[in-house]
């Protein structure tokens, strides 16, 4: 691969947004992604108002909003209702949209801006001298850049190669996730049930599809 200014490892929303911002400033950028195909899974699903405002500053929010389901009220506990309509923003809501929708949108914009996106590119090594960083891939390919940025998630290969610990911990919980299609969906856009044994949250994506989240408190 040809040399470039910045190599971004990871084509999730963070990496793609960074690549777009760099390209807008005339920085040559290449994104490496180990997944071969664009994802079509839910993963994260809530796009908050501030995120929509940032996307709006780049002319992207109005493309994403129709792809999701707006939630304007949240019930975090029985009897408690948070009305998001009072937020001082163009987007007084939580937009329920699968992460794949956000990634498709950002990848298309990145390509329009001239960003090179290489799929099936899994990083195996990093080598740095006084001038450049060399990136080695598992298939024997490689490339160099002035900077390499790791946006490859909680199990980041870049962070492991640099010896940088993941700051934080994990909850000792048992949570099950499923994307399901309900033949008779409820009227509420987003609903939940809670008891001493656990909780179930069901989040809509449109066209009858829902993300079901079940938290088993008895197995912590």
C-alpha positions in Angstrom: 0.0 0.0 0.0 1.1 3.5 -0.8 2.3 5.8 2.1 -0.3 8.1 3.5 -0.5 10.8 6.2 -2.7 8.9 8.7 -3.7 5.3 9.0 -6.9 4.7 11.1 -7.3 1.2 12.3 -11.0 0.3 12.7 -14.0 1.3 10.5 -16.5 1.8 13.3 -18.3 5.2 13.8 -15.3 6.7 15.6 -12.7 5.7 13.0 -14.9 6.7 10.1 -15.9 10.1 11.6 -12.2 10.8 12.3 -11.3 9.9 8.7 -14.0 12.3 7.5 -12.7 15.1 9.7 -9.1 14.6 8.5 -10.1 14.5 4.9 -12.0 17.7 5.2 -8.7 19.4 6.3 -6.8 17.9 3.3 -5.1 15.1 5.3 -4.6 12.0 3.3 -6.1 9.1 5.2 -6.5 5.4 5.0 -8.9 3.3 7.1 -8.0 -0.4 7.8 -10.8 -2.7 8.8 -10.4 -6.5 9.5 -14.1 -7.2 8.6 -14.4 -8.0 4.9 -18.0 -6.8 4.4 -19.9 -3.8 5.7 -21.8 -4.9 8.8 -25.6 -5.5 8.9 -25.9 -6.0 12.7 -27.3 -3.8 15.5 -24.4 -3.5 18.0 -24.9 -0.1 19.6 -28.4 1.4 18.9 -28.9 4.8 20.7 -27.8 8.0 18.9 -28.2 10.9 21.4 -29.1 14.5 20.8 -25.5 15.8 21.0 -24.3 13.2 18.5 -27.0 14.2 16.1 -26.0 17.8 16.5 -22.4 17.0 15.6 -23.6 15.0 12.6 -25.8 17.9 11.6 -22.8 20.2 11.6 -21.5 18.0 8.7 -24.8 17.7 6.9 -25.4 14.1 7.9 -28.0 14.1 10.7 -31.0 14.5 8.4 -29.9 11.5 6.4 -29.7 9.3 9.6 -32.9 10.4 11.3 -35.2 8.7 8.7 -33.3 5.4 9.2 -34.1 5.3 12.9 -37.0 5.4 15.4 -37.2 8.6 17.5 -37.9 8.0 21.2 -39.1 11.2 22.9 -40.0 9.8 26.4 -37.9 7.5 28.5 -39.2 5.5 31.6 -36.1 4.5 33.6 -38.1 3.2 36.5 -41.8 2.5 37.3 -43.7 5.8 37.6 -40.8 7.9 36.3 -41.0 9.6 32.9 -38.3 11.7 31.3 -39.7 13.9 28.5 -36.9 14.7 26.1 -39.1 17.1 24.1 -37.9 19.9 26.4 -34.2 19.6 25.4 -32.9 22.8 23.8 -31.9 21.2 20.5 -33.1 20.4 17.0 -33.1 16.8 18.0 -35.1 16.4 21.3 -35.0 12.7 21.4 -33.0 9.5 21.4 -32.7 8.1 17.9 -32.9 4.3 17.9 -30.8 3.3 14.9 -28.5 0.3 14.5 -24.8 1.0 14.4 -24.6 -0.4 10.9 -26.8 2.4 9.7 -24.4 5.0 11.1 -21.4 3.2 9.7 -22.9 2.9 6.2 -23.6 6.7 6.2 -20.1 7.6 7.5 -18.4 5.2 5.1 -20.1 6.7 2.1 -19.2 10.2 3.2 -15.6 9.2 3.8 -15.3 7.7 0.3 -16.8 10.8 -1.2 -14.1 12.8 0.6 -11.4 10.6 -0.9 -10.6 8.4 2.1 -9.2 5.0 1.1 -11.0 2.2 3.1 -9.3 -1.2 3.0 -11.4 -4.2 4.2 -10.0 -7.5 5.1 -7.0 -5.7 6.6 -6.0 -7.1 10.0 -3.1 -5.5 11.8 -0.4 -7.8 13.0 2.4 -5.4 13.9 3.6 -1.8 14.3 7.1 -0.4 13.9 8.1 3.2 14.4 11.2 5.2 13.6 11.9 8.9 13.9 9.8 9.8 10.9 7.2 7.2 10.1 5.1 4.3 11.5 5.0 1.0 9.6 1.9 -1.1 9.8 2.2 -4.8 9.1 -0.9 -6.9 8.2 -1.6 -10.6 8.8 -1.6 -11.3 5.0 1.9 -9.9 4.5 0.8 -6.5 3.2 1.8 -3.3 4.9 2.0 0.5 4.7 3.4 3.5 6.5 2.1 6.8 7.7 3.0 9.8 9.8 0.5 8.7 12.4 -1.5 5.6 13.2 -4.7 5.9 15.2 -6.3 2.9 17.0 -10.1 3.1 16.9 -10.5 -0.7 16.9 -12.7 -1.1 20.0 -12.4 -2.5 23.5 -10.2 -5.4 22.2 -8.0 -3.1 20.3 -5.0 -4.7 18.5 -3.3 -1.3 18.3 -3.6 -0.9 22.0 -2.2 -4.4 22.7 0.7 -3.8 20.3 1.6 -0.6 22.2 1.2 -2.2 25.6 -1.5 0.2 26.6 -4.0 -1.1 29.2 -7.7 -0.8 28.8 -8.8 1.7 31.5 -11.9 0.5 33.3 -13.6 -2.8 34.3 -16.4 -5.0 33.3 -19.7 -5.5 35.1 -20.2 -9.0 36.7 -23.5 -9.4 35.0 -25.2 -11.9 32.7 -27.0 -10.1 29.9 -28.5 -11.8 26.8 -29.1 -9.9 23.6 -31.3 -10.9 20.6 -32.6 -9.1 17.5 -36.1 -10.3 17.0 -39.1 -9.6 14.8 -42.4 -9.4 16.7 -45.6 -10.4 14.9 -47.7 -8.3 17.3 -45.4 -5.4 18.6 -46.6 -3.3 21.5 -47.7 0.3 21.0 -44.9 1.8 23.1 -41.8 2.7 21.1 -39.5 1.4 23.8 -40.6 -0.7 26.8 -39.2 -2.5 29.8 -40.1 -4.9 32.6 -38.3 -5.0 35.9 -38.3 -7.4 38.9 -35.9 -8.7 41.6 -34.9 -11.4 39.2 -33.8 -9.1 36.5 -34.9 -6.8 33.8 -36.0 -6.9 30.1 -35.7 -4.0 27.8 -37.1 -4.1 24.2 -35.9 -1.4 21.8 -37.5 -0.8 18.3 -35.6 -0.5 15.0 -38.6 -0.3 12.7 -40.3 -2.7 10.3 -41.2 -4.9 13.3 -37.6 -5.5 14.4 -36.6 -5.1 18.1 -33.5 -5.6 20.2 -34.3 -7.6 23.3 -32.0 -7.2 26.3 -32.5 -9.6 29.2 -30.5 -9.0 32.4 -30.4 -12.0 34.8 -29.7 -10.5 38.3 -29.7 -14.0 39.9 -26.5 -15.0 38.1 -24.3 -12.1 39.0 
